[in-house]
Amino acid sequence: AEANKKFGDVFTMKMFSQRLTFLIGPDAHNMFFRASEEEASQAEVYKFMTPVFGPGIVYDAPIKVRVQQMKFVSGSLKANQLKSYIPKITGEAETYFDKWADSGEVNLLEALSELTILTASRCLMGREVRENMFEQVANLYSDLDGGITPLTVFYPSAPTPAHRRRNAARAE
């Protein structure tokens, strides 16, 4: 907040061995997401994600290949498609919460992460994956997600347990 007041909506600062540029607010975000690859390289920004997706996938792919990959995924995220997910998400949430007791304690982060994987697998991977492979897929997603830590941004190949689990999940 202090740097934002001092430097404005876009500013860069050095953190460890990297220069980090901060984009504060929707106008600054739009500038980044609408810029051409030459103006603002998303591949450069997201290179720490290569160990999650794998080599040649998304941000590690050449721009022409990346555009094709993003088009493949983006169809699932268009407004008309998102509307079709509402009954699926509602059904998953109702089934999930019906199993809860009337009182007690839960780890909210874990519970909502599990519910997110349930709804995402139902909507994006289909009924077959959700009903027949859910536990396996959920465990893999959990390990991939757990392998994205603040350290990952600066040292994506650090030999940590989280990164080893992430790498094994990606290989699986």
PyMOL CGO cylinders between C-alpha atoms (Angstrom):
from pymol import cmd
from pymol.cgo import CYLINDER

trace = [
    CYLINDER, 0.00, 0.00, 0.00, 2.85, 2.34, 0.84, 0.3, 1, 1, 1, 1, 1, 1,
    CYLINDER, 2.85, 2.34, 0.84, 4.65, 1.73, -2.48, 0.3, 1, 1, 1, 1, 1, 1,
    CYLINDER, 4.65, 1.73, -2.48, 1.36, 2.13, -4.35, 0.3, 1, 1, 1, 1, 1, 1,
    CYLINDER, 1.36, 2.13, -4.35, 0.83, 5.57, -2.78, 0.3, 1, 1, 1, 1, 1, 1,
    CYLINDER, 0.83, 5.57, -2.78, 4.40, 6.56, -3.51, 0.3, 1, 1, 1, 1, 1, 1,
    CYLINDER, 4.40, 6.56, -3.51, 4.84, 5.10, -7.03, 0.3, 1, 1, 1, 1, 1, 1,
    CYLINDER, 4.84, 5.10, -7.03, 1.33, 4.71, -8.48, 0.3, 1, 1, 1, 1, 1, 1,
    CYLINDER, 1.33, 4.71, -8.48, -0.52, 1.76, -9.98, 0.3, 1, 1, 1, 1, 1, 1,
    CYLINDER, -0.52, 1.76, -9.98, 2.53, 0.23, -11.68, 0.3, 1, 1, 1, 1, 1, 1,
    CYLINDER, 2.53, 0.23, -11.68, 5.86, -0.08, -9.94, 0.3, 1, 1, 1, 1, 1, 1,
    CYLINDER, 5.86, -0.08, -9.94, 8.83, -2.43, -9.85, 0.3, 1, 1, 1, 1, 1, 1,
    CYLINDER, 8.83, -2.43, -9.85, 10.93, -3.47, -6.89, 0.3, 1, 1, 1, 1, 1, 1,
    CYLINDER, 10.93, -3.47, -6.89, 13.74, -5.94, -6.42, 0.3, 1, 1, 1, 1, 1, 1,
    CYLINDER, 13.74, -5.94, -6.42, 12.99, -8.96, -4.27, 0.3, 1, 1, 1, 1, 1, 1,
    CYLINDER, 12.99, -8.96, -4.27, 15.78, -11.48, -3.75, 0.3, 1, 1, 1, 1, 1, 1,
    CYLINDER, 15.78, -11.48, -3.75, 17.37, -11.84, -7.20, 0.3, 1, 1, 1, 1, 1, 1,
    CYLINDER, 17.37, -11.84, -7.20, 14.33, -10.83, -9.24, 0.3, 1, 1, 1, 1, 1, 1,
    CYLINDER, 14.33, -10.83, -9.24, 12.64, -7.64, -10.25, 0.3, 1, 1, 1, 1, 1, 1,
    CYLINDER, 12.64, -7.64, -10.25, 8.91, -7.82, -9.51, 0.3, 1, 1, 1, 1, 1, 1,
    CYLINDER, 8.91, -7.82, -9.51, 6.49, -5.46, -11.20, 0.3, 1, 1, 1, 1, 1, 1,
    CYLINDER, 6.49, -5.46, -11.20, 3.23, -4.82, -9.38, 0.3, 1, 1, 1, 1, 1, 1,
    CYLINDER, 3.23, -4.82, -9.38, 0.05, -3.90, -11.23, 0.3, 1, 1, 1, 1, 1, 1,
    CYLINDER, 0.05, -3.90, -11.23, -2.52, -2.41, -8.87, 0.3, 1, 1, 1, 1, 1, 1,
    CYLINDER, -2.52, -2.41, -8.87, -6.14, -2.18, -9.93, 0.3, 1, 1, 1, 1, 1, 1,
    CYLINDER, -6.14, -2.18, -9.93, -8.16, -3.20, -12.99, 0.3, 1, 1, 1, 1, 1, 1,
    CYLINDER, -8.16, -3.20, -12.99, -6.65, -0.62, -15.36, 0.3, 1, 1, 1, 1, 1, 1,
    CYLINDER, -6.65, -0.62, -15.36, -3.14, -1.87, -14.71, 0.3, 1, 1, 1, 1, 1, 1,
    CYLINDER, -3.14, -1.87, -14.71, -4.31, -5.50, -15.00, 0.3, 1, 1, 1, 1, 1, 1,
    CYLINDER, -4.31, -5.50, -15.00, -6.00, -4.80, -18.33, 0.3, 1, 1, 1, 1, 1, 1,
    CYLINDER, -6.00, -4.80, -18.33, -2.78, -3.29, -19.62, 0.3, 1, 1, 1, 1, 1, 1,
    CYLINDER, -2.78, -3.29, -19.62, -0.95, -6.55, -18.87, 0.3, 1, 1, 1, 1, 1, 1,
    CYLINDER, -0.95, -6.55, -18.87, -3.57, -9.02, -20.09, 0.3, 1, 1, 1, 1, 1, 1,
    CYLINDER, -3.57, -9.02, -20.09, -4.35, -7.11, -23.29, 0.3, 1, 1, 1, 1, 1, 1,
    CYLINDER, -4.35, -7.11, -23.29, -0.73, -6.35, -24.18, 0.3, 1, 1, 1, 1, 1, 1,
    CYLINDER, -0.73, -6.35, -24.18, 0.99, -8.22, -26.98, 0.3, 1, 1, 1, 1, 1, 1,
    CYLINDER, 0.99, -8.22, -26.98, 3.66, -10.79, -26.11, 0.3, 1, 1, 1, 1, 1, 1,
    CYLINDER, 3.66, -10.79, -26.11, 6.33, -8.30, -27.21, 0.3, 1, 1, 1, 1, 1, 1,
    CYLINDER, 6.33, -8.30, -27.21, 4.96, -5.60, -24.88, 0.3, 1, 1, 1, 1, 1, 1,
    CYLINDER, 4.96, -5.60, -24.88, 4.46, -7.74, -21.78, 0.3, 1, 1, 1, 1, 1, 1,
    CYLINDER, 4.46, -7.74, -21.78, 5.56, -11.34, -21.88, 0.3, 1, 1, 1, 1, 1, 1,
    CYLINDER, 5.56, -11.34, -21.88, 3.17, -13.59, -19.95, 0.3, 1, 1, 1, 1, 1, 1,
    CYLINDER, 3.17, -13.59, -19.95, 5.62, -16.44, -20.58, 0.3, 1, 1, 1, 1, 1, 1,
    CYLINDER, 5.62, -16.44, -20.58, 8.28, -14.54, -18.67, 0.3, 1, 1, 1, 1, 1, 1,
    CYLINDER, 8.28, -14.54, -18.67, 5.95, -13.73, -15.79, 0.3, 1, 1, 1, 1, 1, 1,
    CYLINDER, 5.95, -13.73, -15.79, 4.62, -17.26, -15.43, 0.3, 1, 1, 1, 1, 1, 1,
    CYLINDER, 4.62, -17.26, -15.43, 7.79, -19.26, -16.15, 0.3, 1, 1, 1, 1, 1, 1,
    CYLINDER, 7.79, -19.26, -16.15, 7.71, -20.51, -12.55, 0.3, 1, 1, 1, 1, 1, 1,
    CYLINDER, 7.71, -20.51, -12.55, 4.61, -22.51, -13.58, 0.3, 1, 1, 1, 1, 1, 1,
    CYLINDER, 4.61, -22.51, -13.58, 6.52, -24.70, -16.06, 0.3, 1, 1, 1, 1, 1, 1,
    CYLINDER, 6.52, -24.70, -16.06, 7.20, -27.37, -13.41, 0.3, 1, 1, 1, 1, 1, 1,
    CYLINDER, 7.20, -27.37, -13.41, 3.44, -27.49, -12.72, 0.3, 1, 1, 1, 1, 1, 1,
    CYLINDER, 3.44, -27.49, -12.72, 2.21, -27.83, -16.31, 0.3, 1, 1, 1, 1, 1, 1,
    CYLINDER, 2.21, -27.83, -16.31, 5.34, -29.37, -17.81, 0.3, 1, 1, 1, 1, 1, 1,
    CYLINDER, 5.34, -29.37, -17.81, 7.70, -28.37, -20.61, 0.3, 1, 1, 1, 1, 1, 1,
    CYLINDER, 7.70, -28.37, -20.61, 6.05, -27.13, -23.78, 0.3, 1, 1, 1, 1, 1, 1,
    CYLINDER, 6.05, -27.13, -23.78, 2.71, -26.57, -22.05, 0.3, 1, 1, 1, 1, 1, 1,
    CYLINDER, 2.71, -26.57, -22.05, 0.99, -23.18, -21.69, 0.3, 1, 1, 1, 1, 1, 1,
    CYLINDER, 0.99, -23.18, -21.69, 3.57, -20.56, -20.71, 0.3, 1, 1, 1, 1, 1, 1,
    CYLINDER, 3.57, -20.56, -20.71, 6.53, -22.70, -21.75, 0.3, 1, 1, 1, 1, 1, 1,
    CYLINDER, 6.53, -22.70, -21.75, 5.10, -23.18, -25.25, 0.3, 1, 1, 1, 1, 1, 1,
    CYLINDER, 5.10, -23.18, -25.25, 5.86, -20.97, -28.25, 0.3, 1, 1, 1, 1, 1, 1,
    CYLINDER, 5.86, -20.97, -28.25, 3.23, -18.25, -28.61, 0.3, 1, 1, 1, 1, 1, 1,
    CYLINDER, 3.23, -18.25, -28.61, 1.38, -19.95, -31.52, 0.3, 1, 1, 1, 1, 1, 1,
    CYLINDER, 1.38, -19.95, -31.52, 1.09, -23.21, -29.59, 0.3, 1, 1, 1, 1, 1, 1,
    CYLINDER, 1.09, -23.21, -29.59, 0.11, -21.37, -26.39, 0.3, 1, 1, 1, 1, 1, 1,
    CYLINDER, 0.11, -21.37, -26.39, -2.70, -19.55, -28.20, 0.3, 1, 1, 1, 1, 1, 1,
    CYLINDER, -2.70, -19.55, -28.20, -4.05, -22.90, -29.45, 0.3, 1, 1, 1, 1, 1, 1,
    CYLINDER, -4.05, -22.90, -29.45, -3.84, -24.38, -25.94, 0.3, 1, 1, 1, 1, 1, 1,
    CYLINDER, -3.84, -24.38, -25.94, -5.61, -21.39, -24.40, 0.3, 1, 1, 1, 1, 1, 1,
    CYLINDER, -5.61, -21.39, -24.40, -8.40, -21.54, -27.02, 0.3, 1, 1, 1, 1, 1, 1,
    CYLINDER, -8.40, -21.54, -27.02, -8.94, -25.19, -26.11, 0.3, 1, 1, 1, 1, 1, 1,
    CYLINDER, -8.94, -25.19, -26.11, -9.36, -24.30, -22.44, 0.3, 1, 1, 1, 1, 1, 1,
    CYLINDER, -9.36, -24.30, -22.44, -11.17, -20.97, -22.85, 0.3, 1, 1, 1, 1, 1, 1,
    CYLINDER, -11.17, -20.97, -22.85, -14.24, -22.56, -24.44, 0.3, 1, 1, 1, 1, 1, 1,
    CYLINDER, -14.24, -22.56, -24.44, -15.02, -24.15, -21.07, 0.3, 1, 1, 1, 1, 1, 1,
    CYLINDER, -15.02, -24.15, -21.07, -14.92, -20.74, -19.41, 0.3, 1, 1, 1, 1, 1, 1,
    CYLINDER, -14.92, -20.74, -19.41, -17.23, -18.75, -21.69, 0.3, 1, 1, 1, 1, 1, 1,
    CYLINDER, -17.23, -18.75, -21.69, -20.39, -17.26, -20.15, 0.3, 1, 1, 1, 1, 1, 1,
    CYLINDER, -20.39, -17.26, -20.15, -22.85, -19.67, -21.76, 0.3, 1, 1, 1, 1, 1, 1,
    CYLINDER, -22.85, -19.67, -21.76, -20.77, -22.65, -20.65, 0.3, 1, 1, 1, 1, 1, 1,
    CYLINDER, -20.77, -22.65, -20.65, -20.37, -21.27, -17.13, 0.3, 1, 1, 1, 1, 1, 1,
    CYLINDER, -20.37, -21.27, -17.13, -24.16, -20.93, -16.83, 0.3, 1, 1, 1, 1, 1, 1,
    CYLINDER, -24.16, -20.93, -16.83, -24.52, -24.63, -17.65, 0.3, 1, 1, 1, 1, 1, 1,
    CYLINDER, -24.52, -24.63, -17.65, -22.31, -25.47, -14.67, 0.3, 1, 1, 1, 1, 1, 1,
    CYLINDER, -22.31, -25.47, -14.67, -24.67, -23.93, -12.09, 0.3, 1, 1, 1, 1, 1, 1,
    CYLINDER, -24.67, -23.93, -12.09, -26.80, -27.07, -11.53, 0.3, 1, 1, 1, 1, 1, 1,
    CYLINDER, -26.80, -27.07, -11.53, -23.67, -29.23, -11.41, 0.3, 1, 1, 1, 1, 1, 1,
    CYLINDER, -23.67, -29.23, -11.41, -21.98, -26.95, -8.86, 0.3, 1, 1, 1, 1, 1, 1,
    CYLINDER, -21.98, -26.95, -8.86, -25.16, -26.69, -6.80, 0.3, 1, 1, 1, 1, 1, 1,
    CYLINDER, -25.16, -26.69, -6.80, -25.59, -30.47, -6.80, 0.3, 1, 1, 1, 1, 1, 1,
    CYLINDER, -25.59, -30.47, -6.80, -21.98, -31.07, -5.77, 0.3, 1, 1, 1, 1, 1, 1,
    CYLINDER, -21.98, -31.07, -5.77, -22.21, -28.49, -2.98, 0.3, 1, 1, 1, 1, 1, 1,
    CYLINDER, -22.21, -28.49, -2.98, -25.49, -29.85, -1.64, 0.3, 1, 1, 1, 1, 1, 1,
    CYLINDER, -25.49, -29.85, -1.64, -24.19, -33.44, -1.66, 0.3, 1, 1, 1, 1, 1, 1,
    CYLINDER, -24.19, -33.44, -1.66, -20.95, -32.32, -0.01, 0.3, 1, 1, 1, 1, 1, 1,
    CYLINDER, -20.95, -32.32, -0.01, -22.59, -30.30, 2.76, 0.3, 1, 1, 1, 1, 1, 1,
    CYLINDER, -22.59, -30.30, 2.76, -25.31, -32.91, 3.37, 0.3, 1, 1, 1, 1, 1, 1,
    CYLINDER, -25.31, -32.91, 3.37, -22.54, -35.14, 4.74, 0.3, 1, 1, 1, 1, 1, 1,
    CYLINDER, -22.54, -35.14, 4.74, -21.59, -32.59, 7.39, 0.3, 1, 1, 1, 1, 1, 1,
    CYLINDER, -21.59, -32.59, 7.39, -22.84, -32.91, 10.95, 0.3, 1, 1, 1, 1, 1, 1,
    CYLINDER, -22.84, -32.91, 10.95, -25.08, -30.23, 12.44, 0.3, 1, 1, 1, 1, 1, 1,
    CYLINDER, -25.08, -30.23, 12.44, -22.17, -28.93, 14.49, 0.3, 1, 1, 1, 1, 1, 1,
    CYLINDER, -22.17, -28.93, 14.49, -18.44, -29.37, 14.80, 0.3, 1, 1, 1, 1, 1, 1,
    CYLINDER, -18.44, -29.37, 14.80, -15.23, -28.02, 13.39, 0.3, 1, 1, 1, 1, 1, 1,
    CYLINDER, -15.23, -28.02, 13.39, -13.64, -28.32, 9.96, 0.3, 1, 1, 1, 1, 1, 1,
    CYLINDER, -13.64, -28.32, 9.96, -10.51, -27.02, 8.35, 0.3, 1, 1, 1, 1, 1, 1,
    CYLINDER, -10.51, -27.02, 8.35, -12.23, -24.52, 6.06, 0.3, 1, 1, 1, 1, 1, 1,
    CYLINDER, -12.23, -24.52, 6.06, -9.28, -24.25, 3.65, 0.3, 1, 1, 1, 1, 1, 1,
    CYLINDER, -9.28, -24.25, 3.65, -9.17, -28.02, 3.18, 0.3, 1, 1, 1, 1, 1, 1,
    CYLINDER, -9.17, -28.02, 3.18, -12.95, -28.34, 2.93, 0.3, 1, 1, 1, 1, 1, 1,
    CYLINDER, -12.95, -28.34, 2.93, -13.34, -25.58, 0.34, 0.3, 1, 1, 1, 1, 1, 1,
    CYLINDER, -13.34, -25.58, 0.34, -10.34, -26.89, -1.62, 0.3, 1, 1, 1, 1, 1, 1,
    CYLINDER, -10.34, -26.89, -1.62, -11.98, -30.30, -1.75, 0.3, 1, 1, 1, 1, 1, 1,
    CYLINDER, -11.98, -30.30, -1.75, -15.30, -28.78, -2.82, 0.3, 1, 1, 1, 1, 1, 1,
    CYLINDER, -15.30, -28.78, -2.82, -13.51, -26.78, -5.53, 0.3, 1, 1, 1, 1, 1, 1,
    CYLINDER, -13.51, -26.78, -5.53, -11.93, -29.95, -6.91, 0.3, 1, 1, 1, 1, 1, 1,
    CYLINDER, -11.93, -29.95, -6.91, -15.30, -31.74, -6.77, 0.3, 1, 1, 1, 1, 1, 1,
    CYLINDER, -15.30, -31.74, -6.77, -17.06, -29.02, -8.74, 0.3, 1, 1, 1, 1, 1, 1,
    CYLINDER, -17.06, -29.02, -8.74, -14.19, -28.46, -11.18, 0.3, 1, 1, 1, 1, 1, 1,
    CYLINDER, -14.19, -28.46, -11.18, -13.89, -32.16, -11.96, 0.3, 1, 1, 1, 1, 1, 1,
    CYLINDER, -13.89, -32.16, -11.96, -17.67, -32.42, -12.49, 0.3, 1, 1, 1, 1, 1, 1,
    CYLINDER, -17.67, -32.42, -12.49, -17.84, -29.36, -14.73, 0.3, 1, 1, 1, 1, 1, 1,
    CYLINDER, -17.84, -29.36, -14.73, -14.55, -29.47, -16.63, 0.3, 1, 1, 1, 1, 1, 1,
    CYLINDER, -14.55, -29.47, -16.63, -13.70, -33.18, -16.80, 0.3, 1, 1, 1, 1, 1, 1,
    CYLINDER, -13.70, -33.18, -16.80, -17.14, -34.72, -16.91, 0.3, 1, 1, 1, 1, 1, 1,
    CYLINDER, -17.14, -34.72, -16.91, -19.28, -37.13, -14.96, 0.3, 1, 1, 1, 1, 1, 1,
    CYLINDER, -19.28, -37.13, -14.96, -17.08, -40.15, -15.72, 0.3, 1, 1, 1, 1, 1, 1,
    CYLINDER, -17.08, -40.15, -15.72, -13.92, -38.62, -14.25, 0.3, 1, 1, 1, 1, 1, 1,
    CYLINDER, -13.92, -38.62, -14.25, -15.83, -37.22, -11.27, 0.3, 1, 1, 1, 1, 1, 1,
    CYLINDER, -15.83, -37.22, -11.27, -17.58, -40.50, -10.45, 0.3, 1, 1, 1, 1, 1, 1,
    CYLINDER, -17.58, -40.50, -10.45, -14.88, -43.03, -11.34, 0.3, 1, 1, 1, 1, 1, 1,
    CYLINDER, -14.88, -43.03, -11.34, -11.51, -41.38, -10.86, 0.3, 1, 1, 1, 1, 1, 1,
    CYLINDER, -11.51, -41.38, -10.86, -12.22, -38.56, -8.43, 0.3, 1, 1, 1, 1, 1, 1,
    CYLINDER, -12.22, -38.56, -8.43, -9.97, -39.57, -5.54, 0.3, 1, 1, 1, 1, 1, 1,
    CYLINDER, -9.97, -39.57, -5.54, -6.97, -40.15, -7.81, 0.3, 1, 1, 1, 1, 1, 1,
    CYLINDER, -6.97, -40.15, -7.81, -7.54, -36.89, -9.73, 0.3, 1, 1, 1, 1, 1, 1,
    CYLINDER, -7.54, -36.89, -9.73, -8.16, -34.94, -6.52, 0.3, 1, 1, 1, 1, 1, 1,
    CYLINDER, -8.16, -34.94, -6.52, -4.91, -36.17, -4.99, 0.3, 1, 1, 1, 1, 1, 1,
    CYLINDER, -4.91, -36.17, -4.99, -2.95, -35.23, -8.12, 0.3, 1, 1, 1, 1, 1, 1,
    CYLINDER, -2.95, -35.23, -8.12, -4.51, -31.75, -8.21, 0.3, 1, 1, 1, 1, 1, 1,
    CYLINDER, -4.51, -31.75, -8.21, -3.79, -31.28, -4.53, 0.3, 1, 1, 1, 1, 1, 1,
    CYLINDER, -3.79, -31.28, -4.53, -0.13, -32.15, -5.06, 0.3, 1, 1, 1, 1, 1, 1,
    CYLINDER, -0.13, -32.15, -5.06, 0.12, -29.87, -8.11, 0.3, 1, 1, 1, 1, 1, 1,
    CYLINDER, 0.12, -29.87, -8.11, -1.50, -27.00, -6.20, 0.3, 1, 1, 1, 1, 1, 1,
    CYLINDER, -1.50, -27.00, -6.20, 0.63, -27.63, -3.12, 0.3, 1, 1, 1, 1, 1, 1,
    CYLINDER, 0.63, -27.63, -3.12, 3.72, -27.29, -5.31, 0.3, 1, 1, 1, 1, 1, 1,
    CYLINDER, 3.72, -27.29, -5.31, 2.95, -23.62, -5.96, 0.3, 1, 1, 1, 1, 1, 1,
    CYLINDER, 2.95, -23.62, -5.96, 4.39, -21.77, -2.99, 0.3, 1, 1, 1, 1, 1, 1,
    CYLINDER, 4.39, -21.77, -2.99, 5.92, -18.32, -2.57, 0.3, 1, 1, 1, 1, 1, 1,
    CYLINDER, 5.92, -18.32, -2.57, 9.33, -20.01, -2.90, 0.3, 1, 1, 1, 1, 1, 1,
    CYLINDER, 9.33, -20.01, -2.90, 8.23, -21.43, -6.28, 0.3, 1, 1, 1, 1, 1, 1,
    CYLINDER, 8.23, -21.43, -6.28, 8.14, -17.93, -7.78, 0.3, 1, 1, 1, 1, 1, 1,
    CYLINDER, 8.14, -17.93, -7.78, 11.82, -17.42, -7.01, 0.3, 1, 1, 1, 1, 1, 1,
    CYLINDER, 11.82, -17.42, -7.01, 13.16, -20.99, -7.11, 0.3, 1, 1, 1, 1, 1, 1,
    CYLINDER, 13.16, -20.99, -7.11, 10.71, -23.30, -8.93, 0.3, 1, 1, 1, 1, 1, 1,
    CYLINDER, 10.71, -23.30, -8.93, 13.12, -26.23, -8.88, 0.3, 1, 1, 1, 1, 1, 1,
    CYLINDER, 13.12, -26.23, -8.88, 14.01, -26.00, -5.18, 0.3, 1, 1, 1, 1, 1, 1,
    CYLINDER, 14.01, -26.00, -5.18, 14.37, -29.53, -3.77, 0.3, 1, 1, 1, 1, 1, 1,
    CYLINDER, 14.37, -29.53, -3.77, 11.45, -29.28, -1.35, 0.3, 1, 1, 1, 1, 1, 1,
    CYLINDER, 11.45, -29.28, -1.35, 8.93, -31.99, -0.44, 0.3, 1, 1, 1, 1, 1, 1,
    CYLINDER, 8.93, -31.99, -0.44, 6.12, -29.89, -2.00, 0.3, 1, 1, 1, 1, 1, 1,
    CYLINDER, 6.12, -29.89, -2.00, 8.02, -29.59, -5.29, 0.3, 1, 1, 1, 1, 1, 1,
    CYLINDER, 8.02, -29.59, -5.29, 8.82, -33.32, -5.32, 0.3, 1, 1, 1, 1, 1, 1,
    CYLINDER, 8.82, -33.32, -5.32, 5.11, -34.14, -4.84, 0.3, 1, 1, 1, 1, 1, 1,
    CYLINDER, 5.11, -34.14, -4.84, 4.21, -31.61, -7.56, 0.3, 1, 1, 1, 1, 1, 1,
    CYLINDER, 4.21, -31.61, -7.56, 6.68, -33.17, -9.99, 0.3, 1, 1, 1, 1, 1, 1,
    CYLINDER, 6.68, -33.17, -9.99, 5.44, -36.70, -9.26, 0.3, 1, 1, 1, 1, 1, 1,
    CYLINDER, 5.44, -36.70, -9.26, 1.80, -35.59, -9.74, 0.3, 1, 1, 1, 1, 1, 1,
    CYLINDER, 1.80, -35.59, -9.74, 2.62, -33.92, -13.07, 0.3, 1, 1, 1, 1, 1, 1,
    CYLINDER, 2.62, -33.92, -13.07, 4.42, -37.08, -14.25, 0.3, 1, 1, 1, 1, 1, 1,
    CYLINDER, 4.42, -37.08, -14.25, 1.41, -39.16, -13.25, 0.3, 1, 1, 1, 1, 1, 1,
]
cmd.load_cgo(trace, "trace")
